[in-house]
């Protein structure tokens, strides 16, 4: 029988650029997500649809009522920087933007749901990209911290968990999507990463100053990396990818240091022009309360694997989704234990879920037993990790309600609530009732 510690938090996550909509409503400015154009993306990735998402902007009460119906105790949403500061750097925030997130938090409080807020998820105000190339410039640090200071102070005492960036460790191979600027060489990549790292470290300190009762920590997106075979070439490639994607970032956001491995990746460039006096002192002062992680799949690594190809490398011993993502519940346990042993810090599972094409039956029902099976098996493995000493704050699925997938559009669904992509009408899936039972029994009833 599954059993979690008392006080374990159950919930789900969403992301503003995929879910919120409200394009140009409420004084919102343009973000890089509103104008995103990236060559060679799947035809399903119609970025124009990001402007609508699931139109949470006008469905706040209905959407959060579904969360309350399930008995959720925690919910992660992201704030849109350009909704608070339309151009990213105004002297005064947009009050309509603050009012919108006040409405979201007020609705959550009505159902006794704690807020987790991610402050940046790939939707930087477009003006900052046009004005000084965004994260490629050190000017971004002050503008980002002003945004952080504004919202944390405004919602002081009402948001317990703050996360500076979403899956920051993926910047090395997805920079154009994440910040609107493509890193064309090692110098440009390190510049982007260093500015992200400074923002992250300074934000954790600032959040504690603005709200001493709040908690904060970085977010790591990941696979469970395993060798494709026992060939030392595959084992070495696995170690290298795990170090590059996981540990280099974790060492920065938890230990406050740049590992020698990380610095060796950029040994051929002049770092002194990028890392200025005081920068490493600022990074060393990072004070995380937790590390949040997202997990969807394992990856079987072969020599020569790199970047996104490595994260989605097929594991021949497990099933794959339609989109080639390995379904590997053990990988979640492995990942949790690995992070626990390395960093000795509480973990918050910020995203875990199954993307699938859902079909609506004639009676309006959606029988997503495949999603229930995926979540059930991952929750069981999470219990085993906790039994082995991992301190897990809570578990949030991706996603609470159907939203627009970053690269596959509305056909790839994750939610407990079905959203008709034409009418945007909401309706519960079978998994909603199942997750409600899981929450009510604190994970002891997964049938």
C-alpha positions in Angstrom: 0.0 0.0 0.0 1.3 3.5 -0.9 1.7 5.9 2.0 3.1 9.4 2.1 4.1 11.5 5.1 1.5 13.7 6.8 1.5 17.1 5.1 2.5 15.8 1.7 1.0 18.2 -0.9 -0.9 17.1 -4.0 -1.6 19.3 -6.9 -1.0 20.2 -10.6 0.8 22.7 -12.7 0.1 25.0 -15.7 2.2 27.5 -17.6 1.0 31.0 -18.6 2.3 31.0 -22.2 0.4 27.7 -22.9 -2.7 28.2 -20.7 -3.5 31.8 -19.9 -4.3 33.5 -23.1 -5.6 37.0 -22.7 -3.5 38.3 -25.5 -3.3 42.1 -25.1 -6.1 42.0 -22.5 -5.8 43.7 -19.1 -2.9 45.9 -20.3 -0.6 43.0 -21.1 2.3 43.8 -23.4 3.8 41.6 -26.1 6.1 38.8 -25.0 8.4 36.7 -27.1 5.8 33.9 -26.9 3.3 36.1 -28.7 5.6 36.5 -31.7 7.5 33.3 -31.6 8.7 31.9 -35.0 11.2 29.1 -35.0 12.1 27.3 -38.2 11.7 23.5 -38.7 9.1 23.1 -35.9 6.3 20.6 -36.3 3.2 22.0 -38.1 1.2 21.4 -35.0 3.3 24.0 -33.2 1.2 27.0 -34.4 2.6 29.6 -32.0 -0.3 31.9 -32.9 -2.4 29.7 -30.7 -0.3 30.7 -27.7 -2.2 34.0 -27.8 -5.3 32.1 -26.8 -4.0 29.0 -25.0 -6.9 27.6 -23.0 -8.2 31.1 -22.3 -7.7 30.8 -18.6 -7.8 34.6 -18.5 -11.6 34.5 -18.8 -12.1 31.1 -17.1 -10.3 31.6 -13.8 -13.2 30.8 -11.5 -14.3 27.7 -13.5 -10.8 26.4 -13.8 -9.9 26.8 -10.2 -13.3 25.3 -9.1 -12.1 22.1 -10.9 -9.0 22.1 -8.8 -11.1 22.6 -5.7 -13.3 19.8 -6.8 -10.3 17.4 -6.8 -9.3 18.6 -3.4 -5.9 19.9 -4.6 -3.7 21.3 -1.9 -1.1 23.1 -4.1 -1.1 24.6 -7.6 1.8 25.9 -9.7 1.1 28.6 -12.2 3.5 31.0 -13.9 3.2 34.8 -13.9 3.6 36.6 -17.2 6.3 39.2 -16.9 4.7 41.3 -19.7 1.3 41.3 -17.8 3.0 43.0 -14.9 5.4 45.2 -16.8 4.1 45.4 -20.4 7.5 46.6 -21.7 9.5 44.8 -19.0 11.1 47.9 -17.5 8.4 50.5 -16.6 8.8 52.4 -13.4 5.4 51.3 -12.2 3.7 48.0 -12.7 0.4 47.4 -14.6 -2.2 47.3 -11.9 -4.6 45.3 -14.1 -1.9 42.6 -14.3 -1.5 42.5 -10.5 -5.3 42.4 -10.2 -5.5 39.4 -12.5 -3.0 37.4 -10.4 -4.7 38.6 -7.2 -7.9 37.1 -8.6 -6.1 33.8 -9.3 -4.7 33.6 -5.8 -7.9 34.7 -4.2 -9.8 31.9 -6.0 -7.1 29.4 -4.9 -7.4 30.6 -1.3 -11.1 30.0 -1.5 -10.4 26.3 -1.9 -7.4 26.3 0.6 -5.0 25.7 -2.3 -1.4 26.9 -1.8 0.2 28.8 -4.6 3.5 27.9 -6.3 4.5 30.7 -8.7 7.2 30.3 -11.4 8.3 33.8 -12.3 9.6 33.1 -15.8 8.6 30.5 -18.3 9.8 31.5 -21.8 7.7 34.7 -22.2 10.1 37.6 -21.7 8.6 41.0 -22.6 9.4 41.5 -26.3 10.5 45.1 -25.7 13.5 43.9 -23.8 14.6 41.7 -26.7 14.2 44.7 -29.1 15.8 47.2 -26.7 19.0 45.3 -25.6 18.7 41.7 -26.8 17.2 40.4 -23.5 19.3 37.9 -21.5 22.3 38.6 -23.8 22.7 41.8 -21.9 23.5 42.4 -18.2 20.7 45.0 -18.2 18.2 42.2 -17.9 19.3 41.5 -14.3 18.0 44.7 -12.9 14.8 44.6 -14.9 14.1 41.0 -13.9 14.9 41.7 -10.2 12.6 44.7 -10.3 9.8 42.4 -11.6 10.6 39.8 -8.9 10.6 42.4 -6.1 7.3 43.9 -7.3 5.3 40.7 -7.3 6.8 39.0 -4.3 6.2 42.2 -2.2 2.7 42.7 -3.6 1.7 39.1 -2.8 3.7 38.8 0.5 2.3 36.2 2.8 0.0 34.7 0.1 2.5 32.7 -2.0 4.6 30.2 -0.1 6.7 28.8 -2.9 8.5 30.9 -5.6 10.5 29.4 -8.5 12.7 31.9 -10.4 12.9 30.1 -13.8 11.2 27.1 -15.5 13.6 24.3 -16.5 16.6 26.7 -16.6 19.0 23.9 -17.2 17.6 23.4 -20.8 19.0 26.8 -21.9 22.1 25.1 -23.4 20.2 23.6 -26.3 16.9 25.5 -26.4 18.0 29.2 -26.0 15.9 30.5 -28.9 12.7 29.1 -27.5 13.5 30.1 -23.9 14.7 33.6 -24.3 14.2 34.6 -27.9 18.0 34.7 -28.6 19.8 31.9 -30.3 23.2 31.2 -29.0 25.4 30.8 -32.1 28.7 30.0 -30.3 30.1 29.1 -26.9 30.6 32.8 -25.9 27.0 33.7 -26.6 25.8 30.5 -24.8 27.8 31.2 -21.6 26.7 34.8 -21.6 23.1 33.8 -21.6 23.6 31.1 -19.0 25.6 33.4 -16.7 23.0 36.1 -16.8 20.3 33.5 -16.1 22.4 32.2 -13.2 22.9 35.6 -11.7 19.2 36.4 -12.0 18.4 33.1 -10.3 20.8 33.5 -7.4 20.0 37.1 -6.8 16.2 36.3 -7.0 16.4 33.6 -4.2 18.1 36.2 -1.9 15.6 38.9 -2.9 12.6 36.7 -2.3 13.7 36.0 1.2 14.2 39.7 1.9 10.8 40.6 0.5 8.9 37.8 2.3 10.9 36.0 5.0 8.2 33.3 5.3 8.3 32.4 1.6 10.4 29.6 0.2 12.2 29.5 -3.1 14.4 27.2 -5.2 15.5 26.5 -8.7 13.8 24.2 -11.2 15.5 21.4 -13.1 13.9 19.7 -16.1 15.2 16.3 -16.8 15.2 12.8 -18.0 16.7 9.8 -16.1 19.8 9.2 -18.2 20.9 5.6 -18.5 23.5 4.0 -20.8 22.0 2.3 -23.9 24.5 -0.6 -23.2 27.3 -1.5 -20.9 29.8 -0.3 -23.6 32.0 2.2 -21.9 31.4 4.6 -24.7 27.7 4.7 -23.9 28.4 4.9 -20.1 30.8 7.8 -20.6 28.3 9.6 -22.8 25.7 9.1 -20.1 27.9 10.5 -17.4 28.7 13.5 -19.6 25.1 14.3 -20.4 24.0 13.9 -16.8 26.8 16.2 -15.6 26.0 18.8 -18.3 22.2 18.9 -18.1 21.7 18.1 -14.4 24.7 18.6 -12.1 26.3 21.7 -13.7 23.0 23.5 -13.1 22.3 21.9 -9.7 25.7 22.8 -8.4 25.0 26.5 -9.3 21.5 26.8 -7.9 22.0 24.6 -4.8 25.7 24.9 -3.9 26.3 28.3 -5.4 29.2 27.4 -7.5 30.4 26.7 -11.0 31.8 23.2 -11.1 35.1 22.6 -12.9 33.2 20.5 -15.4 31.0 23.5 -16.2 33.9 25.8 -16.6 35.8 23.2 -18.7 33.0 23.3 -21.3 33.9 27.0 -21.9 37.7 26.8 -21.5 38.3 28.2 -25.0 36.6 31.5 -24.4 37.6 34.5 -22.3 35.2 34.3 -19.3 36.7 37.5 -17.7 34.7 39.7 -20.1 31.5 38.0 -19.0 32.0 37.1 -15.3 32.6 40.5 -13.7 33.9 41.2 -10.2 31.3 40.3 -7.6 29.4 37.9 -9.8 30.6 34.7 -8.2 30.1 36.2 -4.8 26.5 36.8 -5.7 26.1 33.2 -7.0 27.7 31.8 -3.8 25.1 33.6 -1.7 22.2 31.6 -3.2 20.0 30.3 -0.4 17.5 27.7 -1.8 14.9 26.1 0.4 14.2 23.3 -2.0 14.9 22.1 -5.5 12.0 21.6 -7.9 12.2 19.0 -10.6 10.2 18.0 -13.6 10.2 14.5 -15.0 8.6 12.8 -17.9 10.9 10.1 -19.3 14.1 8.2 -19.2 16.7 8.4 -22.0 19.0 5.6 -23.2 22.2 7.3 -24.1 24.6 6.2 -26.8 28.0 7.7 -27.6 27.6 10.9 -29.6 24.2 11.8 -28.1 23.7 15.5 -27.3 21.0 18.1 -26.6 17.4 17.4 -27.3 18.3 14.2 -29.1 19.7 12.9 -25.9 16.7 13.8 -23.7 14.4 12.0 -26.1 16.7 9.0 -26.8 14.7 5.8 -27.2 14.9 3.2 -24.4 14.2 -0.2 -26.1 13.1 -1.7 -22.8 10.1 0.5 -22.2 7.0 1.7 -24.1 7.0 5.1 -25.8 4.3 7.7 -26.3 3.2 8.6 -29.8 5.7 11.4 -29.6 8.6 9.1 -28.7 8.8 9.8 -25.0 9.9 6.8 -22.9 7.4 5.8 -20.2 9.6 4.8 -17.3 8.3 5.2 -13.8 11.5 3.9 -12.3 13.3 6.9 -13.8 11.4 9.2 -11.4 12.5 7.2 -8.4 16.1 7.1 -9.7 16.1 10.9 -10.4 14.7 11.7 -6.9 17.2 9.6 -5.1 20.0 10.9 -7.2 19.2 14.5 -6.5 18.6 13.7 -2.8 22.0 12.0 -2.4 23.8 14.8 -4.3 22.2 17.9 -2.8 20.5 16.9 0.5 17.7 19.3 0.0 13.9 19.0 0.0 12.4 18.3 -3.5 9.2 19.5 -5.0 8.0 17.5 -8.0 6.8 20.3 -10.2 5.7 18.4 -13.3 5.0 14.8 -14.2 2.4 13.6 -16.7 1.5 11.8 -19.9 0.8 13.5 -23.2 -1.9 11.6 -25.2 -4.6 12.2 -27.8 -7.8 12.0 -25.9 -11.1 11.1 -27.5 -14.5 12.3 -26.4 -17.1 9.6 -26.4 -20.7 10.1 -27.6 -21.8 10.6 -24.0 -19.2 13.3 -23.5 -16.9 11.2 -21.4 -13.1 10.9 -21.8 -11.8 7.6 -20.6 -8.2 8.3 -20.1 -7.2 5.1 -18.4 -3.7 5.3 -19.9 -3.1 8.6 -18.0 -4.3 7.0 -14.8 -1.9 4.1 -15.3 1.0 6.4 -16.0 0.4 8.5 -12.9 -0.3 5.5 -10.7 3.0 3.9 -11.6 5.0 7.0 -11.1 3.4 7.8 -7.7 4.2 4.2 -6.6 7.9 4.8 -7.5 7.8 8.2 -5.8 6.7 6.4 -2.6 9.7 4.1 -2.8 12.0 7.1 -3.1 10.5 8.6 0.0 10.9 5.3 1.8 14.6 5.5 0.9 15.0 8.9 2.6 14.0 11.5 0.0 12.3 14.5 1.5 9.5 15.3 -1.0 7.4 18.4 -0.3 4.7 17.5 -2.8 3.7 16.2 -6.2 2.2 18.3 -9.0 1.1 16.7 -12.2 1.3 18.3 -15.6 -1.2 19.6 -16.3 -4.2 20.5 -14.2 -6.3 21.3 -17.3 -5.6 20.8 -21.0 -3.4 23.4 -22.5 -1.4 24.2 -25.6 1.6 21.9 -25.8 4.8 23.7 -26.7 5.5 21.8 -29.9 2.5 19.6 -30.6 -0.5 22.0 -30.1 -3.8 20.9 -28.5 -3.7 17.4 -29.8 -1.2 16.4 -27.2 -3.1 16.6 -23.9 -2.1 16.2 -20.3 -5.0 17.5 -18.1 -7.7 16.1 -15.9 -10.1 18.5 -17.6 -10.7 18.3 -21.3 -10.7 21.6 -23.2 -12.4 21.7 -26.6 -9.8 23.4 -28.8 -12.5 25.2 -30.8 -15.1 26.2 -28.2 -12.8 26.1 -25.2 -15.6 24.4 -23.3 -14.3 22.4 -20.2 -15.4 18.9 -19.2 -13.9 16.5 -16.7 -12.1 13.3 -17.7 -12.1 10.0 -15.9 -8.7 10.8 -14.4 -10.2 13.7 -12.5 -12.3 11.4 -10.3 -9.3 9.1 -9.9 -6.9 11.9 -8.8 -9.5 13.2 -6.4 -9.5 9.8 -4.7 -5.7 9.8 -4.6 -5.6 13.1 -2.9 -8.2 12.3 -0.4 -6.4 9.1 0.7 -2.9 10.8 0.6 -1.9 8.3 -2.1 -3.0 5.1 -0.3 -5.7 4.3 -2.8 -4.4 4.3 -6.4 -6.9 1.9 -7.9 
